[in-house]
Amino acid sequence: MPLNATFVDKVKPGPAAAGDKHADGGGLYLLVKQSIKSVSKYWRLDYRFDGKRKTLALGVYPTVSLAKARKRREDARELLDEGIDPAEAKASEKLSKARDANSTFEMVARTWLAKTSTTRVASTQEKNTTWLERNIFPEIGPMPIAAIGPRDVLAALAKIEARGAIESAHKIKQLCGQVFRFAVATGQAERDVTADLRGALAAIPRTHYAAITEPSAAGALMRAIHAYAGHPFAVAALKLSPLVFVRPGELRSAEWCEIDLAAAEWRIPGVKMKMKADHLVPLSRQAVAVFREMDAVTGGGKYVFPSIRTADRCMSENTVNAAIRNLGYTKEQMTAHGFRAMARTIMDEVLGERVDLIEHQLAHQVKDVNGRAYNRMAHLPARREMMQRWADYLDELMLNNE
């Protein structure tokens, strides 16, 4: 006789140590057991598969009601009709859920970040992690990466776009693409769905970094820099910016292991460079003097310009720009990146330096007559002399207060 809800709720266990079985029909039964503290009721299904008697656990009452247990019995019967063992199907589903739990976008992304951390500088690793934690994980982080579609990613990127951060949206899209490609390589996803988002984001507005390129204005800037009374790290970074004219990220992430003061050279590894090639910066006497001042303060650590909060990270990317603002220059007048344009323009148009040497020193790709890119040591003596002439010229501009 089939069970009813009242019986299932009220039934008590008998004296049998193995528990009492109460059949509902079709192989479904309620197993009632008595422990020291409580009564437990389990739904079970007996069936035969490949000539063998088997039992499938369908849940525990009252979490699984009589109606739900019957529904699970019917689902199991349908699998049997299709020649599928319900127990094996349940085990496979459980394994799939466990795999999905370890294959969420966030889990895969964090694994990728850890495995590839040695290919990027600490500041970039921190930035990538922060971008994902703030913008992507709250949106698609809990989803199994194999179940994420292009529209899911686009919805997350659209929120970044809505803030006006168009360039960041593009960079985060590229970051997501790297995570998806890692998932494909590790068998956790079928493809990189961000490939379907080509053209879906607004175009990045073309902007130019503001720069002072007129000699007298550059002289005024140099006087302001040398009169600046800010934090010593910011002062030193400001003084070095026009002397070495590397990219701001390369300057703030400079490490003492890259600096050879005796040889007056700074060798920046390719992993830090935009073009991914090693770069050598000959240091003028003025640049060496600034580095020596910093050596007395931070020479025992990793970074030339450590964060004021922790020596484990380099200074903030906003430090030099903030210092320029403190000097009274607006972002429309001068930027940290603008020192590159200042050097490029004045060295070419005023000092008449060789353009190929300037381009070398800007870490732009320069090719020989056969179309081969020069290596980092190319024209080093000439570049060393050029860098010293440039530093001397900046001193002249600073002293010429007309």
C-alpha positions in Angstrom: 0.0 0.0 0.0 1.5 3.4 -0.9 2.6 5.7 1.9 1.0 9.0 2.8 2.4 12.2 4.1 0.9 11.8 7.6 2.4 8.3 8.0 5.8 9.4 6.8 5.8 12.3 9.4 4.5 10.2 12.4 6.1 6.8 11.9 8.6 5.7 14.6 11.3 3.1 14.3 10.8 -0.4 15.6 13.3 -2.6 17.5 15.2 -3.6 14.3 18.8 -2.5 14.6 19.1 -2.1 10.8 16.0 0.1 10.7 12.5 -0.4 9.4 11.6 -0.2 5.7 8.2 1.1 4.6 7.5 0.5 0.9 5.8 3.1 -1.3 5.9 1.0 -4.5 8.1 0.8 -7.6 11.1 0.1 -5.5 10.9 3.3 -3.3 10.8 2.9 0.4 11.4 4.9 3.6 14.1 3.6 5.9 13.6 4.7 9.5 16.4 4.5 12.0 16.8 5.3 15.7 20.0 6.8 17.0 20.8 7.7 20.6 19.6 11.3 20.2 17.1 11.3 17.3 15.1 9.5 14.6 16.4 9.6 11.0 14.3 8.8 7.9 16.0 8.1 4.5 14.5 7.6 1.1 15.9 4.6 -0.9 15.2 3.1 -4.2 15.9 -0.6 -5.0 16.4 -1.5 -8.7 18.2 -3.9 -10.9 20.7 -2.9 -13.6 22.7 -5.4 -15.7 21.2 -8.2 -13.7 22.4 -6.8 -10.4 20.4 -5.6 -7.5 21.4 -2.0 -6.5 20.1 0.7 -4.1 20.0 4.5 -4.8 19.9 7.1 -2.0 17.2 9.7 -2.8 17.6 12.0 0.2 16.6 12.5 3.8 13.1 13.4 5.1 11.9 16.1 5.8 14.3 17.9 3.4 13.0 15.5 0.7 9.3 15.2 1.0 7.2 12.1 -0.1 6.2 13.9 -3.3 9.8 14.8 -4.1 11.0 11.3 -3.4 8.4 10.0 -5.8 9.5 12.5 -8.5 13.1 11.3 -8.0 11.9 7.6 -8.3 10.3 8.5 -11.6 13.4 10.3 -12.9 15.5 7.2 -12.0 13.0 4.9 -13.8 13.3 7.1 -16.9 17.1 6.7 -16.9 16.7 2.9 -16.5 14.4 2.9 -19.5 17.2 4.6 -21.5 19.7 2.0 -20.3 21.4 4.4 -17.9 22.3 3.4 -14.3 20.8 6.1 -12.0 23.6 5.6 -9.4 26.3 6.2 -12.0 24.4 9.2 -13.4 24.1 10.7 -9.9 27.9 10.1 -9.3 28.7 11.8 -12.6 26.5 14.8 -11.8 28.1 15.1 -8.4 31.5 15.0 -9.9 30.5 17.6 -12.5 29.2 20.0 -9.8 32.4 19.6 -7.9 34.4 20.3 -11.0 32.3 23.3 -11.7 32.9 24.6 -8.2 36.6 24.5 -8.9 36.2 25.9 -12.4 34.3 29.1 -11.7 35.7 32.1 -13.5 37.1 33.4 -10.3 38.9 30.2 -9.4 40.4 29.8 -12.9 41.4 33.5 -13.0 43.2 33.3 -9.6 45.0 30.1 -10.7 46.1 31.9 -13.9 47.2 35.0 -12.0 49.3 32.8 -9.7 50.8 30.6 -12.5 51.8 33.6 -14.6 52.9 36.0 -11.9 56.6 35.7 -12.8 55.9 37.1 -16.3 54.9 40.5 -15.0 56.1 43.0 -12.4 54.4 43.2 -9.0 52.6 46.4 -9.7 51.0 44.9 -12.8 50.1 41.8 -11.0 48.4 43.9 -8.3 46.6 46.0 -10.9 45.3 43.0 -12.8 44.1 41.3 -9.6 42.3 44.5 -8.5 40.7 45.0 -11.9 39.2 41.5 -11.8 38.2 41.7 -8.1 36.4 45.0 -8.5 34.9 44.7 -12.0 34.6 41.0 -13.0 34.4 38.7 -10.0 31.2 40.3 -8.7 29.5 39.8 -12.1 30.7 36.4 -13.4 33.1 35.2 -10.8 30.8 32.5 -9.3 29.8 31.1 -12.7 31.4 28.0 -14.1 33.7 29.3 -16.7 32.5 26.7 -19.3 28.9 28.1 -18.9 29.8 31.8 -19.5 28.8 33.3 -22.8 29.9 36.4 -24.6 26.9 38.4 -23.3 27.8 37.6 -19.7 31.2 39.2 -20.2 29.8 42.1 -22.2 27.3 42.9 -19.4 30.2 43.2 -16.9 32.2 45.3 -19.3 29.2 47.5 -20.1 29.2 48.7 -16.4 32.8 49.8 -16.7 32.0 51.6 -20.0 29.1 53.4 -18.2 31.5 54.9 -15.8 33.4 56.4 -18.7 36.4 54.1 -18.3 36.5 53.1 -21.9 40.2 52.2 -22.0 39.9 50.2 -18.8 37.0 48.3 -20.3 39.2 47.3 -23.3 42.1 46.3 -21.1 39.9 44.2 -18.8 38.3 42.5 -21.8 41.9 41.5 -22.9 42.5 40.2 -19.4 39.4 38.1 -19.4 40.5 36.7 -22.8 43.7 35.6 -21.3 41.8 33.8 -18.5 39.5 32.1 -21.0 42.5 30.9 -23.1 44.1 29.5 -20.0 40.9 27.6 -19.3 40.9 26.2 -22.8 44.4 25.0 -22.4 43.6 23.3 -19.1 40.4 21.7 -20.4 38.0 23.8 -18.3 36.4 25.7 -21.2 35.9 25.1 -24.9 36.9 28.5 -26.3 37.6 32.1 -25.6 34.2 33.8 -25.7 35.7 37.3 -25.6 36.6 36.8 -29.3 32.9 37.3 -30.1 33.1 40.8 -28.5 35.2 42.4 -31.2 33.7 45.8 -32.0 31.2 45.5 -29.1 32.9 48.2 -26.9 33.2 51.9 -27.7 36.4 52.9 -29.4 39.1 54.2 -27.1 39.3 58.0 -27.5 42.6 59.0 -29.0 44.5 61.2 -26.6 48.0 62.7 -26.4 50.0 63.1 -23.2 50.4 66.7 -22.4 54.0 67.8 -22.6 56.1 71.0 -22.4 58.3 71.1 -25.5 59.4 74.8 -25.6 62.9 75.3 -24.1 62.1 78.3 -21.9 59.1 76.6 -20.5 61.1 73.4 -19.9 63.6 75.6 -18.0 60.9 76.9 -15.8 59.7 73.3 -15.2 63.2 72.2 -14.2 63.5 75.1 -11.7 60.1 74.1 -10.2 61.2 70.5 -10.0 64.5 71.3 -8.2 62.6 73.7 -5.8 60.0 71.1 -5.0 59.8 70.2 -1.3 57.5 67.1 -1.4 58.2 63.6 -0.2 61.9 62.6 -0.9 60.8 59.7 -3.1 58.6 62.0 -5.3 61.3 64.6 -5.5 63.9 62.1 -6.7 61.4 60.6 -9.2 60.7 64.0 -10.5 64.3 64.9 -10.9 65.0 61.6 -12.8 62.0 61.8 -15.1 63.5 64.3 -17.6 67.0 62.8 -17.3 66.1 59.3 -18.3 62.7 59.9 -20.0 61.6 56.2 -19.6 57.9 55.4 -19.3 56.4 56.3 -15.8 55.7 52.7 -15.0 59.3 51.7 -15.8 60.6 54.5 -13.5 58.5 53.8 -10.5 59.1 50.1 -10.7 62.9 50.5 -10.9 64.8 47.9 -8.8 68.3 48.2 -7.3 69.4 45.0 -9.0 68.9 46.8 -12.3 71.1 49.7 -11.5 74.9 49.7 -11.9 76.1 53.0 -10.5 79.7 52.2 -11.1 79.0 51.6 -14.8 76.4 54.4 -14.9 73.8 52.1 -16.5 70.3 51.0 -15.8 69.3 47.7 -17.4 65.5 47.3 -17.5 64.4 43.7 -18.2 62.1 43.1 -21.1 59.3 41.9 -18.9 58.8 45.5 -17.7 59.0 47.0 -21.2 56.1 47.8 -23.5 58.0 46.1 -26.4 59.0 43.2 -24.2 62.7 43.7 -25.1 65.5 44.5 -22.6 66.4 48.2 -22.5 69.6 49.9 -21.4 69.6 53.4 -20.1 73.0 55.2 -19.9 73.0 57.4 -16.9 74.3 60.9 -16.9 76.3 62.2 -14.0 73.2 64.1 -12.9 71.1 60.9 -13.0 73.8 58.9 -11.1 73.8 61.6 -8.4 70.0 61.3 -7.9 70.3 57.5 -7.7 73.1 57.8 -5.1 70.8 60.0 -3.0 68.1 57.3 -3.1 70.7 54.6 -2.5 71.3 56.1 0.9 67.6 55.8 1.8 66.2 52.7 -0.1 69.4 50.9 -1.2 68.9 48.1 1.2 65.5 47.2 -0.3 64.1 45.9 -3.6 62.7 49.1 -5.1 64.4 52.4 -5.8 61.1 54.1 -5.2 59.1 51.9 -2.7 55.6 52.6 -1.6 55.4 54.8 1.5 53.1 52.1 2.9 55.1 49.0 2.3 58.5 48.2 0.9 57.1 45.2 -0.9 55.5 47.4 -3.6 56.8 50.2 -5.7 55.4 53.7 -5.5 51.9 54.5 -6.8 51.4 55.2 -10.4 49.9 58.6 -9.5 52.9 59.8 -7.5 54.8 61.7 -10.2 51.6 63.2 -11.8 50.4 64.3 -8.4 53.8 66.0 -7.8 53.5 67.8 -11.1 50.1 69.0 -10.1 51.6 70.2 -6.8 54.1 72.2 -8.9 51.1 74.1 -10.3 50.9 72.4 -13.7 47.6 71.2 -14.9 47.1 67.8 -16.7 46.6 69.8 -19.9 50.0 71.3 -19.5 52.3 68.5 -18.3 52.2 64.8 -17.4 54.6 62.2 -16.2 54.6 60.6 -19.6 55.2 64.1 -21.2 58.9 64.0 -20.3 59.3 61.6 -23.2 57.8 64.0 -25.7 59.8 66.9 -24.1 63.1 65.0 -24.7 62.1 63.8 -28.2 61.1 67.2 -29.4 63.9 69.4 -27.9 66.7 66.9 -28.6 65.6 66.7 -32.2 64.5 70.2 -33.1 66.8 72.3 -30.8 69.9 70.2 -30.1 70.0 68.4 -33.5 70.6 64.9 -32.0 70.4 61.9 -34.3 66.8 60.8 -34.5 67.7 57.1 -34.4 69.6 57.5 -31.2 66.7 59.4 -29.6 64.4 56.6 -30.7 66.7 54.0 -29.3 66.6 55.8 -26.0 62.9 56.0 -26.1 62.8 52.2 -26.4 61.1 52.5 -29.8 61.9 49.8 -32.3 64.7 50.9 -34.6 65.7 48.8 -37.6 68.9 48.6 -39.6 69.1 48.8 -43.4 68.2 45.1 -43.6 65.1 45.5 -41.5 66.5 43.9 -38.4 65.8 45.5 -35.0 68.9 46.7 -33.2 69.6 45.1 -29.9 69.9 47.1 -26.6 73.6 47.6 -26.9 73.4 49.3 -30.3 75.2 52.7 -30.5 75.8 52.6 -26.8 78.8 55.0 -26.7 76.9 57.5 -28.9 73.8 57.2 -26.7 75.8 57.7 -23.6 77.3 60.9 -24.9 73.8 62.1 -26.0 72.3 61.5 -22.6 75.1 63.5 -21.0 74.6 66.4 -23.4 70.9 66.3 -22.7 71.4 66.4 -18.9 73.9 69.3 -19.3 71.4 71.2 -21.5 68.7 70.8 -18.9 71.0 72.3 -16.3 71.6 75.2 -18.6 67.9 75.7 -19.1 67.4 75.6 -15.4 70.0 78.3 -14.7 68.9 80.5 -17.6 66.1 82.4 -15.8 65.3 84.9 -18.5 
